[in-house]
């Protein structure tokens, strides 16, 4: 099963929420890779970026290195986790309301991953 098929199988509004979020994630560029991992859609960009956790009444967008993100709008929650930070969306309207913040977080996470990847490559040389 691929990510597109997984999303298509989800009930509304989760399907619509994940479709929009996925398009924003894929907008990050050609280094973005998507796959099903741990039975959920997972996205990488020079390393682990984020994943979806659909529930009965919403979708979590979780950032793998969320603890390192600025999160100026304070929309991410730790829920007792050391590294992962997430936000739960219950409607498409809520997703659209937070578009600027989510896109900013996605870009920040992608830049961080690329920086860490390139720094690691330099150390190997």
C-alpha positions, 0 to 999 in steps of 0.5 A: 500500500502506498500513501495515496491509497492509504489516504484514499481509504480514510473516512471524511474529514481525515481524508481531506485533512491528510490530502491537503497536508500531504500536498504541503509536505510534497511542496518541500521539494524533490528530496521529499520521500513518502512511505507507509511506516509503522502503519501510517504515512511517513515523510522524509526530507534528508531524514525523518521529517513528519508523519500522520496519525489518524484517529477516529475524530482527527489527524495528528501531524507529528514532527519527528524532531519537533523539540528543535522547532521554534514553534513561535505560534505555540501550536505543537504539543509534546504530550510527554514525548521527548522529541516528537511534537504534534498538532491535531486537526479535526476539520479542513477549516482548521487546517486552512486556518493554520496554513501559514504556521504549518508551512513555516514549521514544515520548511523549518523542519526541512531546513534543519534536516538538510543542515544536519545531513550536510553537517554529518556528510562533512564530518565523514570526509 
